[in-house]
Amino acid sequence: MKKESLDKELEGLSPKLQELRRENDGFRLPDSYFESLEEAVFSRLDAAGARRQQELTVSRGKGLHSRLFSIRWMATAAAVLALILAAVWFFKPTPVAAPQPVARQLTEEEIIESYVLENIRDFEVEQLAALSTEHEVESSPAPPNQQTTPKGGDLLDNMSAEEMELLLKEMTDEELESLL
Amino acid sequence: MQAIATKKNASDEQILELLRAEGTFERGFRLLMEQYRERLYWHIRRIVLIHEDADDVLQNTFIKIYRGILQFEGKSKLYTWLYRIATNEAITHLQGKARHSAASLDDSADMLGNRLLADEWFDGDDLQIRLQKAIALLPEKQRIVFNLRYYEELPYEEMSAMLGTSVGALKASFHHAVKKIESAFKEQDH
């Protein structure tokens, strides 16, 4: 249909060109040229690095390759992470164990003691006795069977002469009696 | 989908479907090459004439298609898009050669004739060589219109979509080209 149409068109325009169309135009090409063309194109795409990577994997039928690659990648990442954590742990500056708690404890005891002594007037005898008992229990725990009776006298035993004098001056007779 | 890939006369839609689907791009591209390689080869060969050049241009064309096919939006027919790329590649190739030799159009036509004679893949007679020289003397667009109509018998409507020129202008261009070739023959006869 199309050919007839062109022939018709050429008929009036150029009978010579119409005649030439029926002859061999002389153009040839190598045998199996088109069969080799595909690979030539893909070789050039490979050389240019333009071939789609995903397609390369799929076309080779080795999806396993990509899976292995990702597993290897994850294992490497995990190893690197473990190494970093180990290095951080190893080189971490260890805090020096300062004898602070002991010092603090001693200081607190001393502070309490001096506070009590300074303000001994403000304490009730029972409070002083209880404080003394607590102090004893903490410092030297009594044997299970030994009864520990709180005695205000124990506190007085540990007082210096000056402290004792000061205390006695402040105490009323009734307070002194009850203590005894 | 598997059946489509082995079918030589797959439709453009089937080829595009393979190209766009995940994991079947290469299969679709091979099918596209199989489908269009001969038509594109002859289209290019008519423009550049020498087999070696046509081979080079065709490979460049397919590489361009490979890289750009996913940008094809389907606004035109697939072969129209492919022909446009092939035509541009062939013209770029010829322009590169002309720049390299810095020859005039007449000289270029003579050189082309001589190269054609030297091409082992051309065995046309004297009349065919004269025809090719006359075609080579045509302006670029006229030459393409002449080749598409004379050798490939492409309807003007399809040519119009491919070249972005009106049917009337294409008809006029073809007629003009035919007349020029006629007069070139006459001049050569004298």
Chai-1 contact restraints between the chains, C-beta under 6 A:
chainA,res_idxA,chainB,res_idxB,connection_type,confidence,min_distance_angstrom,max_distance_angstrom,comment,restraint_id
A,K2,B,E153,contact,1.0,0.0,6.0,A-B,restraint_1
A,K3,B,E153,contact,1.0,0.0,6.0,A-B,restraint_2
A,L6,B,E153,contact,1.0,0.0,6.0,A-B,restraint_3
A,L13,B,V178,contact,1.0,0.0,6.0,A-B,restraint_4
A,S14,B,V178,contact,1.0,0.0,6.0,A-B,restraint_5
A,S14,B,E182,contact,1.0,0.0,6.0,A-B,restraint_6
A,D25,B,Q128,contact,1.0,0.0,6.0,A-B,restraint_7
A,G26,B,F122,contact,1.0,0.0,6.0,A-B,restraint_8
A,G26,B,D123,contact,1.0,0.0,6.0,A-B,restraint_9
A,G26,B,G124,contact,1.0,0.0,6.0,A-B,restraint_10
A,G26,B,Q128,contact,1.0,0.0,6.0,A-B,restraint_11
A,R28,B,W121,contact,1.0,0.0,6.0,A-B,restraint_12
A,L29,B,H51,contact,1.0,0.0,6.0,A-B,restraint_13
A,L29,B,W121,contact,1.0,0.0,6.0,A-B,restraint_14
A,F34,B,R37,contact,1.0,0.0,6.0,A-B,restraint_15
A,L37,B,R37,contact,1.0,0.0,6.0,A-B,restraint_16
A,E38,B,M33,contact,1.0,0.0,6.0,A-B,restraint_17
A,A40,B,Q59,contact,1.0,0.0,6.0,A-B,restraint_18
A,V41,B,Q59,contact,1.0,0.0,6.0,A-B,restraint_19
A,V41,B,F62,contact,1.0,0.0,6.0,A-B,restraint_20
A,R52,B,F25,contact,1.0,0.0,6.0,A-B,restraint_21
A,E55,B,F25,contact,1.0,0.0,6.0,A-B,restraint_22
A,E55,B,E26,contact,1.0,0.0,6.0,A-B,restraint_23
A,V58,B,G23,contact,1.0,0.0,6.0,A-B,restraint_24
A,S59,B,E26,contact,1.0,0.0,6.0,A-B,restraint_25
